[in-house]
Amino acid sequence: MSVASPEARRSRRPLDRFLYAQRDPSLGVISVRRYLVVANQTLGGPKLADKLRECTSAGPCRFYLVVPATPTSQFLEPVSQPLSLSGVDGGGGMLPDYNKIAKAVARRRLDKELARLREAGAEADGEVGDPRPLHAIRDALTREQADEIIVSTLPHRLSRWLVTDLPHRARRTGLPVTHVAGPAGPPA
């Protein structure tokens, strides 16, 4: 049984591994840095926008945004009347599905940020992910390649992701992790 050299094994890999490279005859192959950006409420916020601009200024790059569909406190409005589960007193018999609301809000935020990045000339794609941010990161990394993870959170006193130590836990993927803390972006 013969053992193939590393070069031979690489040559058999699918061509999609090379989609993120640009060819310039005078320079050879220029690699494109691939960022996995994990954010929800901070999408479109000034601190994250500054970091993404910094990345694009550093050279060719590609962003893959993952927006975990985490329900936020904005969905939990004070209840002035008791909730009804029956149709007897005019209630529909159903409570709002906060998971569906969270997915819809995450999708709107993702679409707005992708449009903003593309308008600025960046290559960007993304998905709404698992409500648990670490699971969303792991899921995305099974489909997308990344050179670095950018985790964007609200400031310390406001962030549930920091309470769970998400930036540190994301380092367990073996990729470098940059943490950006800042205010929320515009409303979805």
C-alpha positions as CSV (number, residue, x, y, z in Angstrom):
1,M,0.0,0.0,0.0
2,S,1.5,3.3,-1.0
3,V,1.2,6.5,1.1
4,A,0.4,9.6,-0.9
5,S,2.5,12.7,-0.3
6,P,0.9,15.7,1.3
7,E,1.0,17.5,-2.0
8,A,-0.8,14.6,-3.8
9,R,-3.5,14.6,-1.1
10,R,-4.0,18.3,-1.3
11,S,-4.3,18.1,-5.1
12,R,-7.2,15.7,-4.7
13,R,-9.2,18.0,-2.4
14,P,-12.2,19.6,-3.9
15,L,-11.6,22.9,-5.7
16,D,-13.9,24.7,-3.2
17,R,-10.9,24.9,-0.9
18,F,-9.4,27.3,-3.4
19,L,-12.4,29.5,-3.9
20,Y,-11.1,32.1,-1.5
21,A,-7.9,32.8,-3.3
22,Q,-7.3,35.4,-6.0
23,R,-4.8,34.7,-8.7
24,D,-2.5,37.4,-9.9
25,P,0.0,36.3,-12.5
26,S,2.8,38.6,-11.2
27,L,2.3,37.6,-7.5
28,G,1.1,34.0,-7.6
29,V,-1.8,33.2,-5.3
30,I,-2.9,35.7,-2.7
31,S,-4.9,34.1,0.1
32,V,-8.0,35.7,1.4
33,R,-8.5,35.8,5.2
34,R,-11.8,34.2,6.2
35,Y,-13.6,35.5,9.3
36,L,-16.4,33.8,11.1
37,V,-18.3,36.7,12.7
38,V,-20.7,35.7,15.6
39,A,-23.0,38.5,16.6
40,N,-26.7,39.2,17.2
41,Q,-27.7,42.5,18.9
42,T,-24.4,44.2,18.0
43,L,-24.8,43.7,14.3
44,G,-24.5,47.1,12.6
45,G,-23.1,48.6,15.9
46,P,-20.2,51.0,15.7
47,K,-17.6,48.8,17.4
48,L,-18.3,45.8,15.2
49,A,-18.4,47.9,12.1
50,D,-15.0,49.4,13.0
51,K,-13.5,45.9,13.4
52,L,-14.9,44.7,10.1
53,R,-13.6,47.8,8.4
54,E,-10.2,47.1,10.0
55,C,-10.3,43.6,8.6
56,T,-11.1,44.7,5.1
57,S,-8.3,47.4,5.2
58,A,-5.8,44.7,6.2
59,G,-6.2,42.9,2.9
60,P,-8.6,40.6,0.9
61,C,-11.1,38.9,3.2
62,R,-14.4,37.1,3.4
63,F,-16.9,37.3,6.2
64,Y,-19.3,34.5,7.2
65,L,-21.8,35.9,9.7
66,V,-23.5,33.6,12.2
67,V,-26.4,35.1,14.1
68,P,-27.6,32.9,16.9
69,A,-31.3,33.1,17.2
70,T,-31.2,33.9,20.9
71,P,-34.4,35.4,22.4
72,T,-33.7,38.8,24.0
73,S,-35.4,40.7,26.7
74,Q,-37.0,43.0,24.0
75,F,-39.5,40.2,23.4
76,L,-40.6,40.0,27.1
77,E,-43.0,42.8,27.4
78,P,-44.7,43.5,30.8
79,V,-48.1,41.8,30.9
80,S,-50.9,44.1,32.1
81,Q,-53.6,41.5,31.8
82,P,-53.5,37.8,32.6
83,L,-52.6,35.6,29.7
84,S,-55.5,33.4,28.5
85,L,-55.0,29.9,27.1
86,S,-58.6,29.4,26.1
87,G,-60.8,31.0,23.5
88,V,-63.6,31.5,26.1
89,D,-62.6,35.1,27.1
90,G,-61.4,36.1,23.6
91,G,-57.9,34.6,23.9
92,G,-56.5,32.7,21.0
93,G,-55.3,29.9,23.2
94,M,-51.7,30.5,22.2
95,L,-48.7,32.2,23.6
96,P,-46.3,33.9,21.3
97,D,-43.5,31.6,20.1
98,Y,-40.4,33.4,21.2
99,N,-38.1,31.1,19.2
100,K,-39.9,32.0,15.9
101,I,-39.7,35.7,16.9
102,A,-36.0,35.3,17.7
103,K,-35.3,33.7,14.3
104,A,-37.2,36.4,12.4
105,V,-35.3,39.2,14.3
106,A,-32.0,37.4,13.7
107,R,-32.8,37.0,10.0
108,R,-33.6,40.7,9.7
109,R,-30.4,41.7,11.4
110,L,-28.4,39.3,9.2
111,D,-29.9,40.5,6.0
112,K,-29.3,44.2,6.9
113,E,-25.6,43.5,7.8
114,L,-25.0,41.4,4.7
115,A,-26.4,44.2,2.6
116,R,-24.3,46.8,4.3
117,L,-21.1,44.7,3.9
118,R,-21.8,43.9,0.3
119,E,-22.5,47.5,-0.5
120,A,-19.1,48.4,1.0
121,G,-17.6,45.9,-1.4
122,A,-16.9,43.0,1.0
123,E,-17.5,39.4,0.2
124,A,-20.1,38.2,2.8
125,D,-22.5,35.5,3.5
126,G,-24.2,34.1,6.6
127,E,-26.8,32.2,8.4
128,V,-29.2,32.3,11.4
129,G,-27.8,29.8,13.8
130,D,-28.6,27.7,16.9
131,P,-29.8,29.9,19.8
132,R,-26.8,28.6,21.8
133,P,-23.9,30.6,20.4
134,L,-21.2,28.0,20.9
135,H,-23.3,25.4,19.1
136,A,-23.9,27.9,16.3
137,I,-20.1,28.4,16.0
138,R,-19.5,24.7,15.8
139,D,-22.3,24.1,13.3
140,A,-21.0,26.9,11.0
141,L,-17.4,25.5,11.2
142,T,-18.6,22.1,9.9
143,R,-19.7,23.9,6.7
144,E,-17.4,26.9,6.4
145,Q,-13.7,27.3,6.7
146,A,-12.4,30.2,8.9
147,D,-9.0,31.6,9.8
148,E,-10.3,33.6,12.7
149,I,-13.5,34.0,14.8
150,I,-14.8,37.4,15.8
151,V,-17.2,37.3,18.7
152,S,-19.2,40.5,19.1
153,T,-21.0,41.0,22.4
154,L,-22.8,43.7,24.3
155,P,-20.8,45.3,27.1
156,H,-20.0,43.2,30.2
157,R,-22.9,44.2,32.4
158,L,-25.4,43.6,29.6
159,S,-24.1,40.5,27.8
160,R,-25.3,37.0,28.5
161,W,-22.7,35.7,26.2
162,L,-20.0,37.1,28.4
163,V,-21.6,35.5,31.5
164,T,-21.1,32.1,29.7
165,D,-17.6,33.1,28.8
166,L,-18.3,32.7,25.0
167,P,-15.0,34.3,23.7
168,H,-12.9,31.9,25.9
169,R,-15.0,28.9,25.0
170,A,-14.8,29.7,21.3
171,R,-11.0,29.4,21.5
172,R,-11.5,25.7,22.1
173,T,-12.1,25.4,18.3
174,G,-8.4,26.0,17.9
175,L,-8.9,29.2,15.9
176,P,-7.8,32.6,17.0
177,V,-10.7,34.6,18.6
178,T,-11.1,38.3,18.7
179,H,-13.7,39.7,21.1
180,V,-15.4,43.0,20.3
181,A,-17.7,44.5,23.0
182,G,-19.9,47.4,22.0
183,P,-23.4,48.8,22.0
184,A,-26.3,47.3,20.1
185,G,-26.7,48.1,16.4
186,P,-29.8,49.7,15.0
187,P,-33.2,48.0,15.7
188,A,-34.1,45.0,13.5
